[in-house]
Amino acid sequence: MVRPTMTTTDPESRKTRRDRDAIGRSAVADAIFDAVGTLSLLGFSLLFLAVGVRGLLVDGSTAVAVAALVASVAVAGVAFELVPPFRD
């Protein structure tokens, strides 16, 4: 009597535990870097916002203040992925 063999077409079944652990570590590292990057961009956005508002309220160049406010909105848009990426 011939026993049937288990054949599978699932590519996940051939991965070892070490491979799955490496993928998990890589995913966690990417998530941490993404979170740090987003917080950094939001910090820069707040800095530009503060410079723009201070430039409008205190004696300063209106053009520089408006440019800082526009930069603040643009950086916040990049942080929340509302602006399309400039590269692939």
VOLUMLUM-936425 format. One record per residue: x negated, y, z of N, C-alpha, C in turn. Coordinates in steps of 0.2 Angstrom, whole numbers. Each point is the difference from the previous one (the first is absolute). Layout:
<pts>
X; Y; Z; X; Y; Z; X; Y; Z
...
</pts>
This chain:
<pts>
-4; -6; 0; 4; 6; 0; -4; 6; 0
1; 5; -4; -4; 6; -1; 4; 6; 4
-4; 3; 4; 3; 5; 4; 0; 7; -4
5; 4; 0; 0; 6; -4; -5; 5; 4
-3; 4; -4; -5; 5; 3; 4; 6; 1
-2; 4; 4; 3; 7; 1; -4; 5; -4
4; 2; -5; -3; 5; -4; 4; 7; 1
-4; 5; 0; 4; 7; 1; -3; 5; -5
4; 5; -1; -3; 5; -5; 0; 6; 4
1; 0; 7; -1; 6; 4; -7; 2; 1
-2; 6; -2; -7; 2; 1; -2; 1; 7
4; 1; 4; -1; 1; 7; -2; -6; 4
2; -6; -3; -1; -6; 4; -8; -2; -1
-3; 3; -4; -7; -2; -1; -5; 4; 4
3; 5; 3; -5; 5; 4; -1; -3; 7
-6; 1; 2; -2; -3; 6; 2; 5; 6
-1; -2; 6; 1; 5; 5; -4; 6; 0
-7; -2; -2; -5; 6; 0; 2; 5; -5
3; -2; -6; 2; 4; -5; 6; 4; 2
5; -3; 4; 6; 4; 2; -2; 5; 6
-5; -2; 4; -2; 5; 5; -4; 6; -3
-4; -2; -5; -4; 6; -4; 5; 5; -3
6; -3; -3; 5; 4; -3; 3; 4; 5
2; -3; 6; 3; 4; 6; -4; 5; 2
-7; -1; 1; -4; 5; 3; -1; 6; -5
0; -2; -7; -1; 5; -5; 7; 5; 0
5; -3; 1; 7; 4; 0; 0; 4; 6
-2; -2; 6; 0; 4; 6; -5; 6; -1
-6; -2; -2; -5; 6; -1; 3; 5; -5
3; -2; -6; 3; 5; -4; 5; 4; 3
5; -3; 4; 5; 3; 3; -3; 5; 5
-5; -1; 4; -3; 4; 5; -3; 6; -4
-4; -1; -6; -3; 5; -4; 6; 5; -3
5; -3; -2; 6; 4; -3; 3; 4; 6
0; -2; 6; 3; 4; 5; -4; 5; 2
-7; -1; 1; -5; 5; 1; 0; 6; -5
0; -3; -6; 0; 5; -6; 6; 5; 0
6; -3; 1; 6; 3; 1; 0; 6; 5
-2; -3; 6; -1; 5; 6; -5; 6; -2
-5; -2; -3; -5; 5; -2; 3; 5; -5
4; -2; -5; 3; 4; -5; 5; 5; 4
4; -3; 5; 5; 4; 3; -4; 5; 5
-5; -1; 2; -4; 4; 4; -3; 6; -4
-2; -1; -6; -2; 5; -4; 5; 4; -3
6; -3; -1; 6; 4; -2; 2; 5; 6
0; -3; 6; 1; 5; 6; -5; 6; 0
-6; -2; -1; -5; 5; 0; 1; 6; -6
2; -3; -6; 2; 5; -5; 6; 4; 2
5; -3; 3; 6; 3; 2; -2; 6; 5
-4; -2; 5; -1; 5; 5; -4; 6; -3
-5; -1; -5; -4; 5; -3; 5; 4; -4
5; -3; -4; 4; 4; -4; 5; 4; 4
3; -3; 5; 5; 4; 4; -4; 6; 4
-6; -1; 2; -4; 5; 4; -2; 5; -5
-1; -2; -7; -2; 5; -5; 6; 5; -2
6; -3; 1; 6; 4; -2; 2; 5; 6
-1; -3; 6; 2; 4; 6; -5; 5; 2
-6; -1; 0; -6; 4; 2; -3; 3; -6
-3; 6; 1; -3; 3; -6; -5; -5; -4
2; -2; -6; -4; -4; -4; 2; 0; -7
-3; -3; -4; 1; 0; -7; 7; -5; -1
5; 3; -3; 6; -3; -2; -1; -6; -5
-5; 1; -5; -1; -5; -5; -3; -6; 3
-5; 1; 5; -3; -5; 3; 5; -4; 5
4; 4; 3; 5; -3; 5; 5; -5; -4
2; 3; -6; 5; -4; -4; -4; -6; -3
-6; 1; -2; -4; -6; -2; -1; -5; 5
-1; 2; 6; 0; -5; 6; 6; -4; 1
6; 4; -1; 6; -3; 1; 2; -5; -5
-2; 2; -6; 1; -5; -6; -4; -6; 1
-6; 1; 2; -5; -6; 1; 3; -4; 6
3; 3; 5; 3; -4; 5; 5; -5; -2
5; 3; -4; 5; -4; -3; -3; -5; -5
-5; 1; -3; -2; -5; -5; -4; -5; 4
-4; 1; 5; -3; -5; 4; 5; -4; 4
5; 3; 2; 6; -4; 4; 3; -5; -5
1; 3; -7; 3; -4; -5; -4; -6; -2
-7; 1; 0; -4; -6; -1; 0; -5; 6
0; 3; 6; 0; -5; 6; 6; -4; 0
6; 2; -3; 6; -4; 0; 1; -3; -7
-5; 0; -4; 0; -3; -7; 6; 3; -4
1; 7; 1; 6; 3; -4; -3; 3; -7
-7; 1; 0; -3; 2; -6; -4; -6; -3
1; 0; -7; -3; -6; -3; -7; 0; 0
-4; -6; 0; -7; 0; 1; -3; 3; -6
-6; 3; 1; -4; 3; -6; -4; -5; -4
-1; -6; 4; -4; -5; -4; 3; -7; 1
-2; -5; -3; 3; -7; 0; -3; -3; 6
</pts>
